């Protein structure tokens, strides 16, 4: 299946998740593209929406290659095997993590515009992205939600490779993935329209 756009993907996901609607349920979208999908889901379920900023830690000469990811509050997931394969060391990872931690803080403040974050403690959290390639950002987000004492974590994404689903499922209470293609190279290949989402779009959706 090729989704028309993120709104279409969010609508299809919502049909799988409507039964989970409850007073203690919140939807959290990964910035930036995941917030568009999450907004459709939150709207269909009539539950609160919030944003989570997670940043990929890229390799020195190939930023698209994820060596791990950073979530807020210093929470990180590092693939040390991959890091060593590309010749990076702990100093590089630490310096990148420090830079990203500051960027995450700034972006989170920008998106919320003074609004307090949703409390996820003891809540059922539906964690949403527009798709998953390596799974690094998703793993960091799950780790952050566990640290924040979420009662239940449900991952909901339109598309993810099977090897990532197998890796992530044991860390969640449920994992809803509409498609698990073996040939996923980039998430955008499963969308007709996959425009860049701007900061202003995220701010608008959260309002």
C-alpha positions in Angstrom: 0.0 0.0 0.0 1.2 3.5 -0.8 -0.4 6.2 1.4 -1.6 9.4 -0.2 0.0 11.4 2.6 0.5 11.4 6.4 -3.2 12.3 7.0 -4.3 9.2 5.1 -1.9 7.1 7.1 -3.2 8.5 10.3 -6.8 7.8 9.3 -6.0 4.2 8.6 -4.1 3.8 11.9 -7.0 5.2 13.8 -9.3 2.4 12.6 -7.0 -0.1 14.4 -6.8 1.9 17.6 -10.3 3.3 18.3 -11.0 0.5 20.8 -8.1 1.8 23.0 -9.9 5.1 23.6 -10.1 5.7 27.3 -9.8 8.6 29.8 -6.2 7.7 30.6 -5.0 7.5 27.0 -2.7 10.1 25.3 -1.2 10.2 21.9 2.5 11.3 21.5 3.9 12.1 18.0 7.5 12.1 17.2 8.6 15.4 15.7 8.2 16.4 13.0 6.4 14.1 10.6 5.0 11.8 13.3 3.0 14.7 14.7 0.9 14.9 11.5 0.0 11.2 11.8 -0.5 11.5 15.5 -2.8 14.5 15.2 -5.2 12.5 12.9 -5.1 9.7 15.4 -5.8 11.9 18.5 -8.6 13.7 16.6 -10.3 10.4 15.7 -9.9 9.0 19.3 -10.8 12.4 21.0 -7.7 12.1 23.3 -4.9 14.6 24.1 -1.9 15.1 21.8 1.6 15.9 22.7 5.0 16.0 20.9 8.3 14.2 21.7 11.5 15.5 20.1 14.0 12.7 19.5 17.1 13.2 17.4 19.2 10.7 15.5 22.9 10.5 16.2 24.5 10.3 12.8 27.9 8.9 11.7 30.7 11.4 11.2 30.8 11.2 7.4 27.3 9.9 6.8 24.7 11.7 8.9 21.9 9.5 7.6 23.5 6.5 9.2 22.1 6.2 12.7 24.5 5.3 15.4 21.8 5.8 18.0 19.3 8.5 19.1 18.8 11.0 21.8 15.5 11.7 23.7 14.9 14.5 26.3 16.4 14.4 29.7 19.6 12.8 28.5 18.0 9.5 27.5 19.8 7.8 24.7 20.1 4.5 22.8 23.5 3.8 21.2 24.4 1.1 18.7 28.0 0.7 19.8 28.7 -2.1 17.4 27.8 0.2 14.5 29.7 3.1 16.1 32.9 1.0 16.3 32.4 -0.3 12.7 32.5 3.3 11.3 35.4 4.2 13.5 33.8 6.5 16.1 34.6 6.5 19.8 32.9 7.5 23.0 34.2 11.1 22.8 32.4 11.6 19.4 29.1 10.0 20.8 29.3 12.2 23.9 29.9 15.4 22.0 27.1 14.7 19.6 24.8 13.8 22.4 25.5 17.0 24.2 24.7 19.1 21.1 21.5 17.2 20.4 20.4 17.5 24.0 20.5 21.3 23.7 18.7 21.2 20.3 16.0 18.9 21.8 15.4 21.3 24.6 15.1 24.3 22.3 12.8 22.5 19.8 10.5 21.2 22.6 10.1 24.8 24.0 9.4 26.1 20.5 6.7 23.5 19.8 4.9 23.8 23.1 4.9 27.7 23.1 4.6 27.8 26.9 2.2 24.9 27.2 3.0 22.4 29.9 3.8 18.9 28.7 1.2 16.1 29.1 1.8 13.9 32.0 2.5 10.4 30.8 3.0 8.8 34.2 0.4 6.0 34.7 -1.1 6.8 31.3 -1.6 4.6 28.2 0.6 6.3 25.7 0.2 5.7 22.0 3.6 6.6 20.4 3.3 7.5 16.7 5.7 8.2 13.9 5.1 8.5 10.1 7.3 5.4 9.5 10.4 3.7 10.8 13.6 2.9 9.0 16.3 1.9 11.5 14.3 2.1 14.7 16.8 4.2 16.7 14.6 7.1 17.4 11.7 4.9 18.3 13.8 2.9 20.8 15.0 6.1 22.4 11.4 7.4 22.7 10.2 4.1 24.3 13.1 4.2 26.8 12.1 7.8 27.7 8.5 6.8 28.2 9.6 4.0 30.4 11.7 6.4 32.5 8.6 8.7 32.8 6.6 5.7 34.2 4.0 5.4 31.4 1.5 2.7 32.4 1.4 1.2 28.9 3.2 2.0 25.7 1.6 1.2 22.3 3.6 1.9 19.2 1.6 2.9 16.1 3.2 3.4 12.8 2.1 3.1 9.2 5.2 1.3 8.0 8.3 -0.4 9.5 10.7 -3.2 8.4 10.1 -6.6 10.1 13.5 -6.7 11.7 12.7 -3.4 13.5 9.3 -4.6 14.6 10.8 -7.8 16.1 13.3 -5.7 18.0 10.8 -3.1 19.3 7.9 -5.4 20.2 9.4 -6.8 23.4 9.9 -3.3 24.7 6.2 -2.3 24.3 2.8 -3.4 25.4 1.6 -3.5 21.8 3.0 -2.6 18.4 0.5 -1.7 15.6 2.3 -1.6 12.2 0.1 -1.5 9.1 2.9 -2.6 6.7 6.1 -4.5 7.3 7.9 -4.5 3.9 11.2 -6.3 3.5 12.5 -3.8 0.9 12.1 -0.6 3.0 15.0 1.8 2.1 13.3 5.1 3.1 9.9 5.8 4.7 9.0 8.3 1.9 8.8 5.5 -0.7 5.5 4.4 0.8 3.9 7.8 0.4 2.6 9.6 -2.7 3.2 12.9 -1.0 5.9 13.1 1.7 6.6 16.8 2.0 9.0 18.2 4.6 7.1 19.2 7.8 8.2 22.5 9.2 8.4 23.7 12.8 5.4 26.0 12.1 3.3 22.9 11.1 4.0 21.2 14.4 3.1 24.3 16.4 -0.1 24.6 14.5 -1.1 21.0 15.0 -0.4 21.1 18.7 -2.7 24.1 19.1 
